[in-house]
Amino acid sequence: MRICLLTILLALAALSGALAQSADLVLCDRVAADPSDPDKPADVRGVSEIASSDVATAIKFCRQAAPSSRRAMFALGRAFAANRQTSEAIAAWRKAADKGSSAAMVELGVAYGTGSGVTKDEAQARKLFEKAAQAGNPRGVSNLAALGGAGGAAPADPVQARALLGKAAETNPEAQYQLGLMLSEGTGGAKDDVAARALFEKAAAQNHPGALERMGAFAQEGRGGPKDKDAAKAYYERAAALGDEDAKKALERLRCPYAIKDKQGKLVTTLCF
C-alpha cells in the first residue's frame, strides 16, 4: 500500500509540474509569441510587438517555460530585446537556435547582418538565413534573398528564394504571402496574378494582415480574379483591425476617393463620403 501511495504521489507531483510548465508557456505565448514563428501553434495568435506593459510578464513566464520549450526560449529573446537587453536576447536566441528554432536563427542572422549586439558578419548571417530557409522559415528565405552574395560580391538569388518559398507555402501563411508578392511582381520568375491571388487568399483565411491587405487590393482592382468593391472593403477592414497601415490608408482612399489639386498639382483637399 505504501508503495502504491508513493507511486501515486510521484505521479501527481509530475503532473503538477507539467501543468505549471504548461501554464507558463500559455502565458508566455499570450504576451510574447511571434505571429511568424513556425513553431507557434495555430491557435496562438501572437503579437507583432511586445507591449511595454507586458515585457516584465513576458520575461518572467517565458524564462520559466524556456528550459523545456525552444519556442519559449525564442520568445524570451524577444522579451529581452523589447526591454533593450540586447546581450540577453542574443544569448536566448542562441540557445533556441541550438535547439532548432528557425525563428531564432533568423533573429541571430539579422543581428549579424546589422551588427546589433554582435560583431557584424554577413557570412555568418547568410549561414543562419540558409539554415532557417532550409527548415522552411519564410523570413529566412526572404532575408536570404535580400542579403545578396557573401561580401556583396554576388547578387541575391530570387529564383532560389521563390523555390524555397514554394515548399514553405504549402502550410505557412507568411510563406504564402511572401511567395504571393513575388508572383504578383514577377520576381524570380513569371508574373502570375491568378496564382498570387490564390496564395493571398490562403494566407488571408489565416488572418495574415499583409495578405488581407493584398486581397483587398486585388479585389478592388480585379487582379487575378473578379473585381468586387464590397469584398475589397471587407478585406481592408480585417487587415486594418489587425494593425496593417496600408489597409488603413486604403480604407481612407475608399472613403475619400476624389482628390482636389491646384494648378501645380498639389493636393488641396479630398472629397469624402
Order of alpha helices (4+ residues) and beta strands (2+ residues): alpha-alpha-alpha-alpha-alpha-alpha-alpha-alpha-alpha-alpha-alpha-alpha-alpha-beta-beta
